[in-house]
Amino acid sequence: MNYISTRGHVGQSQKAGVHNFEDVLLAGLANDGGLFVPETWPTFAPGFLEGLAGKSYEDAAIEIMLPFLGDAIGRDEFTVLVHQAHARFAHKAVTPLIQIDQQTWLMELFHGPTLAFKDVALQLLGQLFDHILAKRGARITVVGATSGDTGSAAIEACRDRDAVDIFILYPAGRTSDVQRKQMTTVPSANVHAIAIEGNFDDCQALVKAMFGDADFRDSHSLAAVNSINWARIMAQIVYYVVAAVALGAPGRKIAFAVPTGNFGNVYAAYAAKRMGLPIERLIIGTNSNDILARFFATSEMRKEAVVPTYSPSMDIQVSSNFERLLFELLGRDGAAVEAKLAEFQATGAFSVSPEIFAEVSALFSGIAVDDATTKATIAGIHADTGYVLDPHSAVGVAAAARVAGGVPAPIVALACAHPAKFPEVVTDATGIHPALPPHMADLFERPERIVILPNDLAAVQSFIRSHARIAVSPRQHRHR
Ligand SMILES: *Cc1c(COP(=O)(O)O)cnc(C)c1O
């Protein structure tokens, strides 16, 4: 299996334009600024889905992901990595399903170490990094920015790994207490959570600037773990397939309701459909940062200012993974993708043709859910069923409820975080203060290591230089 960039140009030489799984895993982003996608979509062989029935999550995961690895990792090695990646999940089914009404199921994706769905992919990413770096005798420095959930999930994925140092920048005073403590209470020597005196955009700009500094990037072998990394998408495909099979696929079509901001999670569902999963409809729930809902209503992607909501992990206006869908919609023409994105950059908007809009509308619905509806949904589901939703999951459930009547299939709504991660609105809505699960119950007693730095590139680079365990010289790096 090879990978190409969403901005790759026709006529580009094979050697320059095609990458294997290892390159894609470590690079994150293609050199031309595009995102990696499989050169061709693998498809399920006849009988494949039927054969998954009754298999464990791990065994299904191995079969579903193997085609994406090419010859980078063998089946036996991968089997070990997949089992290690799921060892820290608190539920044996990894992503259990819970029925909440006649048509709707919740898929709980929050049983990993940091209580949000990002663990599902990042726990595997940590294993894959370790494996490939050990094989190459190489080291990396992971640098990332977070508004909350990604940072802690990446830290848990990379902690105590010999070949990895990780530096996560978060906006000082702007994450929830649970989110901050999940980053600052990890005692591992290779973990550095840094509070930046600025907002999330400042953190992201600092990370971007470090990747843009070629000397710094090469001397520390910088690597990214953000949601554009293909391996994260690959790992997320698994739970769509596992849920659909559990509810009767391939004999029965299934719909999914996905709360999203970056289009990462729902793009994995699209990938599963391309592989042959019978998906009836993909219902996208956004909060008031509704650029995606507006796109699926009007065919125009138009950027607006970000507003804070009850579901902060979706307070995003530019959905980076949408580029991967756009690539497919534009007939896999990298130059056309580049032109649309240049237009978006210059004018803050772009549109797609009526033909393309008809194609996406046949599969996707986009629904915006405001804070009042989010809170009412948490209260309503609790009153009806006793189940306590987190605000992100509530956005997906509310979106599902809005269109359920027109969807002739079971709907699986993704529960993306544990309610104890966002206790204020949950307590407001239900009168119940959600408790942290047992493995995190002492989070508030664990000592924190607080590092605060100014919003200043030189200060952050100097901190990383003095704390990264090994800096490879640029010369050495080039010759490796
Ligand atoms: C990251 C996150 C999301 C949004 O995920 P996308 O990659 O934007 O699809 C939703 N809910 C929670 C709890 C998250 O942490």
The ligand as an SDF file (V2000), in Angstrom:
LIG
                    3D

 15 15  0  0  0  0  0  0  0  0999 V2000
  -11.4510   15.9860   19.2120 C   0  0  0  0  0  0  0  0  0  0  0  0
  -12.8320   15.8140   19.7050 C   0  0  0  0  0  0  0  0  0  0  0  0
  -13.9420   15.9530   18.8520 C   0  0  0  0  0  0  0  0  0  0  0  0
  -13.8240   16.3740   17.4010 C   0  0  0  0  0  0  0  0  0  0  0  0
  -13.1210   15.4470   16.6190 O   0  0  0  0  0  0  0  0  0  0  0  0
  -12.8270   15.7110   15.0710 P   0  0  0  0  0  0  0  0  0  0  0  0
  -11.4570   15.1970   14.8100 O   0  0  0  0  0  0  0  0  0  0  0  0
  -12.9680   17.1600   14.8700 O   0  0  0  0  0  0  0  0  0  0  0  0
  -13.8150   14.9380   14.3110 O   0  0  0  0  0  0  0  0  0  0  0  0
  -15.1970   15.7160   19.3720 C   0  0  0  0  0  0  0  0  0  0  0  0
  -15.3750   15.3880   20.6610 N   0  0  0  0  0  0  0  0  0  0  0  0
  -14.3480   15.2330   21.5130 C   0  0  0  0  0  0  0  0  0  0  0  0
  -14.6170   14.8800   22.9270 C   0  0  0  0  0  0  0  0  0  0  0  0
  -13.0370   15.4420   21.0750 C   0  0  0  0  0  0  0  0  0  0  0  0
  -12.0050   15.3040   21.9260 O   0  0  0  0  0  0  0  0  0  0  0  0
  1  2  1  0
  2  3  1  0
  2 14  2  0
  3  4  1  0
  3 10  2  0
  4  5  1  0
  5  6  1  0
  6  7  2  0
  6  8  1  0
  6  9  1  0
 10 11  1  0
 11 12  2  0
 12 13  1  0
 12 14  1  0
 14 15  1  0
M  END
$$$$
